[in-house]
Amino acid sequence: MTVGKAGEKFLANNDTEYNLNNSILMVNANELPISIGGIIPNKSVECSIDTKSLLIEGSVFNAAKIRQQSRMLGLRTDRSSRYEKALKNINLLESFYQLISLLRIANPNLVCKFHTIAQPINQKNRTITLNFSNIKKVLGPTKESTKSNQEYISPKIITDSLERLKFEVDYDKTNNLWEVTVPNLRSDDIVREIDLIEEIGRLYGFDNFLTRLPAIKNIGMKDLSYQTRKKVTSCLINLGLNELIQYSLVNEKTYMNNEIALINPLVKDYSNLRSSLLPNLLKAAEENIKKGNSILEGFEYGHVFSGNISEIIQEKEHVAGIFGGIKTKSAWSESSKLLNWFEAKGKIEQLFTKLNILIYWKSYTPVKEKNISHPYCTGEFY
């Protein structure tokens, strides 16, 4: 096992060449790189119709290291996806023997040679103290309870449940404590006392415990932020707008430059944090028009992000809206027409009148919103 060299090329068996660096693990045989550790083999050693002998590599890699390498190379294979699940080396040799026995069924004259290049790391088993009072507090009484007497899960059932999971259990009857030794196979998911309590509840059956709501003496107060938002929402709905909810993840190439990219996005269309609410509102209105729905008029609360990934990122809550696409009449004798800019300005002023807030307007030349806003039909209010 070695690491790659900066600038070195590696041709994989998917006919793609990858650039290596000194953080990429390599598996070598007689100084020949046969695979990128835990991900993909070399093109020069792949099996073909003329193959007479096989070199079978069996190893267990660190899950975090494999995820890091996959992200660095932009490559995820069936093999790497298995290593990302944190495999254990407990039955590694037994698996090898089983594989060879299966191969010998097809070829009884098979000749095998073993060669060990690394010894498995033997981790010390973790010991967790389990308290009976904490079990009663978390799981609560069982369904055998009555109004006059509450029944809890018995210590014997707890001990039996832990032993069924192949845990080593030492029960202190005097203090109602268990010293539980977790086997190496479960070392990743059994870390704290609450993990053991969850396993006990799962084996006993969560439906065998009473369902109880917490006793709350005081109901929570509505803070100033909540009351303000509720009042603004009420005024916007009174103006005929609907409340919209959309993703805070967007594509980089929208009307505005979304500079903050995710390190490991699930899909390309949701790879950046939004820097404004407006592009998504325009997109929602456009999609409704394309599908033959009525013109969308609505508003949205949401968080927007600014800054750089290498610096401090600021997160603020904004509210934005879109309206004016529906034709209306100002008088019976007139024909229906779209809202003009000055009427839209008056509608926004009406909103702040409802909120008892005095505002004034200034002309504004859009900079950040230049791809969305009109160059001279744009205003800013204070």
HELIX and SHEET records of a PDB file:
HELIX    1   1 LYS A   43  VAL A   45  5                                   3    
HELIX    2   2 ALA A   63  LEU A   73  1                                  11    
HELIX    3   3 ASP A   78  TYR A   83  1                                   6    
HELIX    4   4 LEU A   92  ALA A  106  1                                  15    
HELIX    5   5 PHE A  132  LEU A  139  1                                   8    
HELIX    6   6 PRO A  155  ARG A  164  1                                  10    
HELIX    7   7 ASN A  184  ARG A  186  5                                   3    
HELIX    8   8 GLU A  193  TYR A  204  1                                  12    
HELIX    9   9 PHE A  206  ASN A  208  5                                   3    
HELIX   10  10 LEU A  224  ASN A  238  1                                  15    
HELIX   11  11 LYS A  268  TYR A  270  5                                   3    
HELIX   12  12 LEU A  278  LYS A  290  1                                  13    
HELIX   13  13 TRP A  341  LYS A  354  1                                  14    
SHEET    1   A 4 THR A   2  VAL A   3  0                                        
SHEET    2   A 4 LEU A  25  ALA A  29 -1                                        
SHEET    3   A 4 LEU A  32  ILE A  36 -1                                        
SHEET    4   A 4 ILE A  40  PRO A  41 -1                                        
SHEET    1   B 2 LYS A   9  LEU A  11  0                                        
SHEET    2   B 2 GLU A  17  ASN A  19 -1                                        
SHEET    1   C 3 ARG A 126  ASN A 131  0                                        
SHEET    2   C 3 LEU A 177  VAL A 182 -1                                        
SHEET    3   C 3 GLU A 168  ASP A 172 -1                                        
SHEET    1   D 3 ASN A 242  GLU A 243  0                                        
SHEET    2   D 3 GLY A 298  GLY A 307  1                                        
SHEET    3   D 3 ILE A 313  ILE A 322 -1                                        
SHEET    1   E 2 LEU A 249  VAL A 250  0                                        
SHEET    2   E 2 ASN A 272  LEU A 273 -1                                        
SHEET    1   F 2 TRP A 361  SER A 363  0                                        
SHEET    2   F 2 GLY A 379  PHE A 381 -1                                        
END                                                                             
